[in-house]
């Protein structure tokens, strides 16, 4: 479904003539520190560019001081010079992966600076430059057979999207039950993860329910193995989202990934570049892909439905008579995930307007007008970022499952992916 593009040293090598040669005293440590400062300075220019930072406060202060003095072209020149410095250093083993990671992150920074300067990129070029993958998207008509199969699961009058949405609304968690349901789900996600991955001592998170967002959940990593997990309640939350968000935002998802990178790379190796997380970078494909696949890894096969009906449904006060049918519908709808990316491309490249995008999301994601509008708002805000969820999940799934059929082998590979300098080009599939 995708062509992966190694955002490694080639781009940096091509730009060497634009920058002064590296000195013999140069090192990945010094480049990494300059990369962090560059990232933070770009973050001062674009709100939301930095997803997390827990490194030296003096670098953040320096970025605030430098940002007003530097233009976007000047920042782009700095990124080019850093890429050349990375390319000039020969490394082997894990250090080579570290260098490749820095090169890829710098390619993403250069791409984002081009976009911030007003350059219009195609959906594919944007995704390749930012996230290291070039998505091969299917035409929407190719999803019509999936809709036909789902028709049989939810028969009746009216449009399919209306029927599916009405059926799923029966599984809405009452507002007063949200906290106990999510507390239980996240605790179970953590317990299942902790059986296979040693979590940093003292790791923890705070959870809050919020409104006015284009996303359904978000993890704000705070450093020191601590996260703030926010759950958006603008729209009714269905029972399936408890395990989804508990794993994705928490365990073994974003919270665990960030905590392990901090523990093993920042603290363990002194690799300062992992103390900053630019949202528009290959880090996000690994983060979103592993977080989505982590749901299936933690709750394989029938285990999820068994847990939900035994624990979560009673906590929410929901009947379990149609729980298996609801789970079956959720599984069937996974085959429609790619349609979201095709719609995003058509919208962002100007071939359809927002009204048509909402209509198509309703049809091919089988959601209400309100949920379709939220989805389109997310696409407008985050653009090609949407590919990281489905395509990232496919890459991580293929790589983890290639490691073996046993839970031990798969969890071991998952742990490596989320605790090492991993790029999309490092994954099989």
C-alpha positions as CSV (number, residue, x, y, z in Angstrom):
1,X,0.0,0.0,0.0
2,X,2.9,2.3,0.4
3,X,6.4,3.1,-0.9
4,X,8.7,3.8,2.0
5,X,11.3,6.5,1.3
6,X,14.5,6.3,3.4
7,X,14.9,9.8,4.7
8,X,18.5,9.0,5.6
9,X,21.8,10.3,4.5
10,X,21.3,10.8,0.8
11,X,19.5,14.1,1.2
12,X,22.2,15.4,3.5
13,X,24.9,14.3,1.1
14,X,23.3,16.1,-1.7
15,X,23.4,19.3,0.3
16,X,27.0,19.2,1.5
17,X,28.1,21.8,-1.0
18,X,25.7,24.3,0.5
19,X,27.4,24.2,3.9
20,X,30.8,24.6,5.5
21,X,32.7,21.3,5.9
22,X,32.4,19.6,9.3
23,X,35.3,20.1,11.5
24,X,37.3,17.2,12.9
25,X,35.9,17.9,16.4
26,X,32.3,17.6,15.2
27,X,30.2,14.9,16.8
28,X,26.7,13.5,16.8
29,X,26.3,14.9,20.4
30,X,27.0,18.5,19.2
31,X,24.8,18.1,16.1
32,X,22.0,16.7,18.3
33,X,22.2,19.7,20.6
34,X,22.0,22.0,17.6
35,X,19.1,20.0,16.2
36,X,17.2,20.4,19.4
37,X,17.7,24.1,19.4
38,X,16.6,24.3,15.7
39,X,13.5,22.3,16.5
40,X,12.5,24.4,19.4
41,X,13.1,27.6,17.4
42,X,10.8,26.3,14.6
43,X,8.3,25.5,17.4
44,X,8.4,29.2,18.4
45,X,7.4,30.0,14.8
46,X,4.6,27.5,14.5
47,X,2.3,26.6,17.4
48,X,1.9,22.8,17.8
49,X,5.1,22.0,15.9
50,X,6.7,20.6,19.1
51,X,4.6,17.8,20.6
52,X,6.9,17.3,23.7
53,X,10.0,18.7,25.2
54,X,11.7,17.8,28.4
55,X,15.3,18.7,27.7
56,X,17.6,21.4,29.1
57,X,15.6,24.6,29.9
58,X,18.4,26.8,28.6
59,X,17.8,25.5,25.1
60,X,14.2,26.4,25.3
61,X,15.1,29.9,26.5
62,X,17.6,30.2,23.7
63,X,15.0,29.3,21.2
64,X,12.6,32.0,22.5
65,X,15.4,34.5,22.2
66,X,16.6,33.5,18.7
67,X,13.2,32.9,17.0
68,X,12.3,36.6,16.6
69,X,15.7,37.3,15.0
70,X,15.6,34.5,12.4
71,X,13.6,34.2,9.2
72,X,12.2,30.9,7.9
73,X,14.9,30.8,5.1
74,X,17.6,31.3,7.7
75,X,16.1,28.4,9.7
76,X,16.0,26.3,6.5
77,X,19.7,27.1,6.0
78,X,20.5,25.9,9.5
79,X,18.7,22.6,8.8
80,X,20.6,22.1,5.6
81,X,23.9,22.8,7.3
82,X,23.0,20.3,10.1
83,X,22.1,17.7,7.5
84,X,25.5,18.1,5.9
85,X,27.3,17.7,9.2
86,X,25.4,14.5,9.9
87,X,26.4,13.2,6.4
88,X,30.0,14.0,7.1
89,X,30.2,11.7,10.1
90,X,30.7,8.0,9.6
91,X,29.1,5.7,12.2
92,X,28.3,2.0,12.6
93,X,25.8,0.0,14.6
94,X,23.4,1.9,16.8
95,X,25.3,5.1,16.2
96,X,24.6,4.7,12.5
97,X,20.9,4.4,13.3
98,X,21.2,7.5,15.5
99,X,22.7,9.4,12.6
100,X,20.0,8.2,10.2
101,X,17.4,9.3,12.7
102,X,18.8,12.8,12.9
103,X,19.1,13.0,9.1
104,X,15.4,12.0,8.6
105,X,14.2,14.4,11.3
106,X,16.2,17.2,9.6
107,X,14.6,16.3,6.2
108,X,11.2,16.6,7.9
109,X,12.2,20.0,9.4
110,X,13.3,21.3,6.0
111,X,10.0,20.1,4.5
112,X,7.9,21.7,7.2
113,X,9.8,25.0,6.8
114,X,9.0,24.9,3.0
115,X,5.3,24.5,3.9
116,X,5.5,27.3,6.5
117,X,7.0,29.5,3.8
118,X,3.9,29.0,1.7
119,X,5.1,26.3,-0.7
120,X,2.3,24.0,-1.8
121,X,3.3,20.3,-2.0
122,X,1.3,17.4,-3.3
123,X,-0.2,15.1,-0.6
124,X,2.4,12.4,-1.5
125,X,5.4,14.8,-1.5
126,X,4.3,16.3,1.8
127,X,3.9,12.8,3.4
128,X,7.2,11.7,2.1
129,X,9.1,14.7,3.2
130,X,7.5,14.8,6.7
131,X,6.9,11.2,7.6
132,X,9.2,9.1,5.3
133,X,6.5,7.3,3.4
134,X,4.8,7.8,0.1
135,X,1.2,6.5,0.4
136,X,-0.3,4.7,-2.6
137,X,-3.9,5.5,-2.1
138,X,-6.9,3.6,-3.5
139,X,-9.8,5.2,-5.4
140,X,-12.9,5.5,-3.3
141,X,-14.9,3.2,-5.5
142,X,-12.6,0.4,-4.5
143,X,-14.2,0.6,-1.0
144,X,-17.8,0.1,-2.3
145,X,-17.6,-3.8,-1.9
146,X,-16.7,-3.2,1.8
147,X,-19.8,-1.1,2.1
148,X,-21.8,-3.8,0.5
149,X,-20.6,-6.4,3.1
150,X,-21.4,-4.0,5.9
151,X,-24.9,-3.5,4.6
152,X,-25.6,-7.1,5.6
153,X,-24.5,-6.5,9.1
154,X,-26.8,-3.5,9.7
155,X,-29.9,-4.0,7.5
156,X,-32.9,-1.7,7.5
157,X,-34.2,1.5,5.9
158,X,-32.3,4.7,5.4
159,X,-28.7,5.3,4.4
160,X,-26.0,2.9,5.6
161,X,-24.1,5.6,7.4
162,X,-27.3,6.6,9.3
163,X,-28.0,3.0,10.2
164,X,-24.5,2.3,11.3
165,X,-24.3,5.5,13.4
166,X,-27.6,4.8,15.1
167,X,-26.6,1.2,15.9
168,X,-23.3,2.4,17.4
169,X,-25.0,5.1,19.5
170,X,-26.6,2.3,21.5
171,X,-23.1,1.7,22.9
172,X,-22.4,5.2,24.1
173,X,-20.9,5.4,27.6
174,X,-23.1,7.7,29.9
175,X,-21.2,10.8,30.8
176,X,-21.3,10.0,34.5
177,X,-19.6,6.6,33.8
178,X,-16.8,7.9,31.6
179,X,-14.2,8.1,34.3
180,X,-14.6,4.7,35.9
181,X,-14.8,3.0,32.5
182,X,-11.6,4.8,31.3
183,X,-9.8,4.2,34.6
184,X,-10.5,0.5,34.3
185,X,-9.6,0.3,30.6
186,X,-6.3,2.1,31.1
187,X,-5.4,0.0,34.1
188,X,-6.0,-3.2,32.1
189,X,-3.9,-1.9,29.2
190,X,-1.1,-1.1,31.6
191,X,-1.3,-4.5,33.3
192,X,-1.1,-6.3,30.0
193,X,1.8,-4.2,28.8
194,X,3.7,-4.6,32.1
195,X,3.7,-8.3,31.7
196,X,6.0,-8.0,28.7
197,X,7.8,-4.6,29.0
198,X,9.5,-3.3,32.2
199,X,8.1,0.1,32.7
200,X,10.2,2.9,34.1
201,X,9.9,3.2,37.9
202,X,7.4,5.8,39.0
203,X,5.8,6.3,35.5
204,X,2.4,7.8,35.7
205,X,-0.2,9.9,33.9
206,X,-3.0,12.3,34.7
207,X,-6.3,12.1,32.7
208,X,-8.7,14.9,31.9
209,X,-11.9,15.1,29.8
210,X,-11.8,18.2,27.5
211,X,-13.9,19.8,24.7
212,X,-13.3,21.9,21.7
213,X,-10.7,19.7,19.9
214,X,-10.5,18.1,16.5
215,X,-9.1,14.9,17.9
216,X,-10.6,12.3,20.2
217,X,-7.6,11.8,22.5
218,X,-4.2,13.2,23.0
219,X,-1.1,12.4,25.1
220,X,1.0,15.3,26.3
221,X,4.3,13.8,27.5
222,X,5.7,15.8,30.4
223,X,9.1,14.1,30.9
224,X,10.1,12.1,34.0
225,X,7.9,9.3,32.8
226,X,4.8,11.4,33.2
227,X,2.0,12.1,30.8
228,X,-1.2,14.1,30.6
229,X,-3.9,12.2,28.7
230,X,-6.8,14.2,27.4
231,X,-10.1,12.7,26.2
232,X,-12.3,14.8,24.0
233,X,-16.0,14.7,24.9
234,X,-17.4,17.0,22.2
235,X,-19.2,13.9,20.8
236,X,-20.6,10.9,22.7
237,X,-17.9,8.3,23.5
238,X,-18.7,4.7,22.7
239,X,-17.6,1.7,24.7
240,X,-15.0,0.6,22.1
241,X,-13.0,3.8,22.6
242,X,-12.1,3.0,26.1
243,X,-9.7,0.2,25.2
244,X,-8.7,2.0,22.0
245,X,-7.6,5.2,23.8
246,X,-6.3,3.4,26.8
247,X,-3.8,1.5,24.7
248,X,-3.2,4.2,22.1
249,X,-2.6,7.1,24.4
250,X,-1.3,5.0,27.3
251,X,0.0,1.4,27.3
252,X,1.8,0.3,25.2
253,X,1.1,3.5,23.1
254,X,2.4,7.0,23.4
255,X,3.0,7.1,27.1
256,X,5.2,4.0,27.1
257,X,7.0,5.0,23.9
258,X,8.0,8.4,25.3
259,X,8.9,7.0,28.7
260,X,11.2,4.3,27.2
261,X,12.9,6.8,24.9
262,X,13.5,9.1,27.8
263,X,14.8,6.3,30.0
264,X,16.9,4.4,27.6
265,X,18.1,7.0,25.1
266,X,18.0,10.4,26.8
267,X,19.0,9.3,30.3
268,X,20.8,6.0,29.4
269,X,22.9,7.2,26.5
270,X,22.7,11.0,26.8
271,X,21.1,11.4,23.3
272,X,19.5,14.8,23.8
273,X,17.7,14.7,20.4
274,X,15.1,12.4,21.9
275,X,14.1,15.0,24.5
276,X,12.3,16.9,21.7
277,X,9.5,15.5,19.6
278,X,8.6,17.5,16.5
279,X,5.1,16.5,15.5
280,X,5.7,16.7,11.8
281,X,8.4,14.1,11.5
282,X,9.0,10.3,11.0
283,X,8.7,10.0,14.8
284,X,5.0,10.4,14.4
285,X,4.5,7.5,12.0
286,X,6.3,5.2,14.4
287,X,4.4,6.7,17.4
288,X,0.9,6.5,15.8
289,X,1.5,3.2,14.1
290,X,2.8,1.5,17.2
291,X,0.1,3.0,19.3
292,X,-2.6,1.7,17.0
293,X,-1.1,-1.8,16.6
294,X,-0.6,-1.9,20.4
295,X,-4.3,-2.3,20.8
296,X,-4.3,-5.6,19.0
297,X,-1.1,-6.7,20.6
298,X,-2.5,-6.1,24.1
299,X,-5.9,-7.6,23.3
300,X,-5.4,-10.3,20.7
301,X,-8.3,-12.2,19.1
302,X,-11.4,-12.7,21.3
303,X,-9.7,-11.4,24.4
304,X,-10.9,-7.8,23.9
305,X,-14.6,-8.6,23.6
306,X,-14.3,-11.0,26.6
307,X,-12.7,-8.2,28.7
308,X,-15.1,-5.5,27.6
309,X,-18.3,-7.6,28.3
310,X,-16.9,-8.8,31.6
311,X,-15.7,-5.5,33.0
312,X,-16.4,-2.4,30.9
313,X,-20.0,-3.0,29.8
314,X,-21.2,-3.5,33.4
315,X,-19.2,-0.4,34.5
316,X,-20.9,1.6,31.8
317,X,-24.3,0.1,32.6
318,X,-24.7,-1.2,29.0
319,X,-26.4,-4.5,28.0
320,X,-24.1,-7.1,26.4
321,X,-26.7,-8.8,24.1
322,X,-25.4,-7.1,20.9
323,X,-21.8,-6.7,22.0
324,X,-20.5,-9.4,19.6
325,X,-22.4,-7.8,16.7
326,X,-21.0,-4.4,17.6
327,X,-17.4,-5.8,17.8
328,X,-18.0,-7.5,14.4
329,X,-19.1,-4.2,12.9
330,X,-16.0,-2.5,14.3
331,X,-13.8,-5.2,12.7
332,X,-15.5,-4.9,9.3
333,X,-15.2,-1.1,9.3
334,X,-11.4,-1.4,9.6
335,X,-11.3,-2.2,5.9
336,X,-12.5,1.4,5.2
337,X,-9.6,3.1,7.0
338,X,-7.8,3.9,3.8
339,X,-10.7,5.8,2.4
340,X,-10.0,8.5,4.9
341,X,-6.6,9.1,3.4
342,X,-7.9,9.3,-0.2
343,X,-10.5,11.9,0.9
344,X,-7.8,13.9,2.7
345,X,-5.7,14.0,-0.4
346,X,-8.6,15.1,-2.6
347,X,-9.5,17.9,-0.1
348,X,-5.9,19.1,0.5
349,X,-5.1,19.2,-3.2
350,X,-8.3,21.2,-3.9
351,X,-10.2,18.7,-6.0
352,X,-13.1,18.7,-3.5
353,X,-14.4,21.3,-1.0
354,X,-15.1,20.8,2.7
355,X,-18.8,20.1,2.1
356,X,-18.0,17.3,-0.3
357,X,-15.3,16.0,2.0
358,X,-17.9,15.8,4.8
359,X,-20.3,13.9,2.6
360,X,-17.6,11.4,1.5
361,X,-16.5,10.9,5.1
362,X,-20.0,10.1,6.0
363,X,-20.3,7.6,3.2
364,X,-17.0,5.9,3.5
365,X,-16.4,6.1,7.2
366,X,-20.0,5.5,8.1
367,X,-20.4,8.3,10.6
368,X,-22.8,11.1,11.5
369,X,-22.5,14.6,10.0
370,X,-21.1,15.8,13.3
371,X,-18.4,13.1,13.3
372,X,-17.6,13.7,9.7
373,X,-17.1,17.4,10.3
374,X,-14.7,16.6,13.2
375,X,-12.8,14.3,10.9
376,X,-12.5,16.9,8.2
377,X,-11.5,19.6,10.8
378,X,-8.7,17.2,11.9
379,X,-7.5,16.9,8.3
380,X,-7.5,20.6,7.8
381,X,-5.5,21.1,10.9
382,X,-3.0,18.2,10.6
383,X,-3.0,17.6,6.8
384,X,-1.1,14.5,5.7
385,X,-0.5,13.5,9.3
386,X,-3.6,11.3,8.9
387,X,-1.6,8.7,7.1
388,X,0.4,7.8,10.3
389,X,-2.6,6.0,11.9
390,X,-3.4,3.4,9.2
391,X,-0.3,3.2,7.2
392,X,1.9,3.4,10.3
393,X,-0.1,0.6,11.8
394,X,0.3,-1.6,8.8
395,X,4.1,-1.2,8.8
396,X,4.4,-1.9,12.6
397,X,2.0,-4.9,12.4
398,X,4.0,-6.4,9.5
399,X,7.3,-5.9,11.3
400,X,6.2,-7.2,14.7
401,X,4.4,-10.2,13.3
402,X,7.4,-11.1,11.2
403,X,9.3,-11.5,14.4
404,X,7.3,-14.7,15.3
405,X,3.9,-16.0,16.2
406,X,4.3,-16.1,20.0
407,X,3.4,-13.2,22.3
408,X,6.9,-13.2,23.7
409,X,8.5,-12.6,20.2
410,X,6.0,-10.0,19.2
411,X,6.2,-8.0,22.5
412,X,10.0,-8.1,22.3
413,X,10.0,-6.7,18.8
414,X,7.4,-4.1,19.8
415,X,9.6,-3.0,22.7
416,X,12.6,-2.6,20.4
417,X,10.6,-0.4,18.0
418,X,9.4,2.0,20.7
419,X,12.7,2.2,22.6
420,X,15.3,2.6,19.8
421,X,15.9,5.2,17.1
422,X,13.4,3.6,14.7
423,X,12.5,5.0,11.3
424,X,9.8,3.8,8.8
425,X,12.6,2.4,6.6
426,X,13.7,0.2,9.5
427,X,10.5,-1.8,9.4
428,X,9.7,-4.7,7.1
429,X,6.5,-5.0,5.1
